[in-house]
Amino acid sequence: MATNDIRVCDKCRHMQMKRTVAKLEKLVPGTEIKIGCKSYCGPCKRTAFVFVNGRYVKGATEDEAIEKAMTYVKK
């Protein structure tokens, strides 16, 4: 399995961190999900986002952001 770099912002108003991390861990087992500010505050105030393998992926909802992010996950 390839190594993935997945990060989420704990300041994002559009995501619940415990739920988001649990979903990501289930979808990408064995990947360390890094949590912390990503200095992406402008878009972060407006939409949910996940940083995955060098890309900021946003969505109107937490689930949409996670779904879109999965297209960039290395398998």
MARRONU-121196 format. One record per residue (C-alpha): residue number from 1; residue in three letters; x, y, z. Coordinates in steps of 0.5 Angstrom, whole numbers, plus 500, padded with zeros to 3 digits. Example, Ala and Ser with C-alpha at 12.3 -4.5 7.8 and 13.67 -1.06 7.14 Angstrom:
BEGIN
<rec pos="1" code="ALA" px="525" py="491" pz="516"/>
<rec pos="2" code="SER" px="527" py="498" pz="514"/>
This chain:
BEGIN
<rec pos="1" code="MET" px="500" py="500" pz="500"/>
<rec pos="2" code="ALA" px="503" py="507" pz="498"/>
<rec pos="3" code="THR" px="504" py="512" pz="503"/>
<rec pos="4" code="ASN" px="499" py="518" pz="504"/>
<rec pos="5" code="ASP" px="499" py="525" pz="507"/>
<rec pos="6" code="ILE" px="493" py="527" pz="509"/>
<rec pos="7" code="ARG" px="492" py="533" pz="514"/>
<rec pos="8" code="VAL" px="486" py="536" pz="517"/>
<rec pos="9" code="CYS" px="485" py="543" pz="520"/>
<rec pos="10" code="ASP" px="482" py="543" pz="527"/>
<rec pos="11" code="LYS" px="480" py="550" pz="526"/>
<rec pos="12" code="CYS" px="475" py="549" pz="521"/>
<rec pos="13" code="ARG" px="468" py="551" pz="522"/>
<rec pos="14" code="HIS" px="465" py="546" pz="517"/>
<rec pos="15" code="MET" px="468" py="539" pz="520"/>
<rec pos="16" code="GLN" px="467" py="535" pz="526"/>
<rec pos="17" code="MET" px="475" py="533" pz="528"/>
<rec pos="18" code="LYS" px="473" py="526" pz="531"/>
<rec pos="19" code="ARG" px="468" py="524" pz="526"/>
<rec pos="20" code="THR" px="472" py="527" pz="520"/>
<rec pos="21" code="VAL" px="478" py="523" pz="523"/>
<rec pos="22" code="ALA" px="474" py="517" pz="524"/>
<rec pos="23" code="LYS" px="472" py="517" pz="517"/>
<rec pos="24" code="LEU" px="478" py="518" pz="514"/>
<rec pos="25" code="GLU" px="482" py="512" pz="518"/>
<rec pos="26" code="LYS" px="476" py="508" pz="516"/>
<rec pos="27" code="LEU" px="477" py="509" pz="509"/>
<rec pos="28" code="VAL" px="485" py="509" pz="509"/>
<rec pos="29" code="PRO" px="487" py="504" pz="514"/>
<rec pos="30" code="GLY" px="494" py="505" pz="516"/>
<rec pos="31" code="THR" px="495" py="512" pz="514"/>
<rec pos="32" code="GLU" px="497" py="517" pz="520"/>
<rec pos="33" code="ILE" px="492" py="523" pz="519"/>
<rec pos="34" code="LYS" px="495" py="530" pz="521"/>
<rec pos="35" code="ILE" px="491" py="535" pz="525"/>
<rec pos="36" code="GLY" px="493" py="542" pz="526"/>
<rec pos="37" code="CYS" px="492" py="549" pz="522"/>
<rec pos="38" code="LYS" px="494" py="549" pz="515"/>
<rec pos="39" code="SER" px="494" py="556" pz="514"/>
<rec pos="40" code="TYR" px="488" py="556" pz="509"/>
<rec pos="41" code="CYS" px="484" py="561" pz="513"/>
<rec pos="42" code="GLY" px="480" py="564" pz="507"/>
<rec pos="43" code="PRO" px="477" py="558" pz="504"/>
<rec pos="44" code="CYS" px="477" py="554" pz="511"/>
<rec pos="45" code="LYS" px="472" py="559" pz="513"/>
<rec pos="46" code="ARG" px="467" py="558" pz="507"/>
<rec pos="47" code="THR" px="468" py="550" pz="506"/>
<rec pos="48" code="ALA" px="470" py="544" pz="509"/>
<rec pos="49" code="PHE" px="477" py="541" pz="506"/>
<rec pos="50" code="VAL" px="482" py="536" pz="507"/>
<rec pos="51" code="PHE" px="489" py="536" pz="505"/>
<rec pos="52" code="VAL" px="491" py="530" pz="501"/>
<rec pos="53" code="ASN" px="498" py="528" pz="498"/>
<rec pos="54" code="GLY" px="499" py="536" pz="496"/>
<rec pos="55" code="ARG" px="492" py="538" pz="494"/>
<rec pos="56" code="TYR" px="487" py="542" pz="498"/>
<rec pos="57" code="VAL" px="480" py="539" pz="496"/>
<rec pos="58" code="LYS" px="474" py="542" pz="498"/>
<rec pos="59" code="GLY" px="467" py="541" pz="499"/>
<rec pos="60" code="ALA" px="460" py="544" pz="501"/>
<rec pos="61" code="THR" px="460" py="539" pz="507"/>
<rec pos="62" code="GLU" px="465" py="534" pz="511"/>
<rec pos="63" code="ASP" px="462" py="528" pz="507"/>
<rec pos="64" code="GLU" px="463" py="532" pz="500"/>
<rec pos="65" code="ALA" px="470" py="534" pz="502"/>
<rec pos="66" code="ILE" px="472" py="527" pz="504"/>
<rec pos="67" code="GLU" px="469" py="524" pz="498"/>
<rec pos="68" code="LYS" px="473" py="528" pz="493"/>
<rec pos="69" code="ALA" px="479" py="527" pz="497"/>
<rec pos="70" code="MET" px="479" py="520" pz="496"/>
<rec pos="71" code="THR" px="480" py="521" pz="488"/>
<rec pos="72" code="TYR" px="487" py="523" pz="491"/>
<rec pos="73" code="VAL" px="489" py="518" pz="495"/>
<rec pos="74" code="LYS" px="494" py="513" pz="493"/>
<rec pos="75" code="LYS" px="492" py="505" pz="493"/>
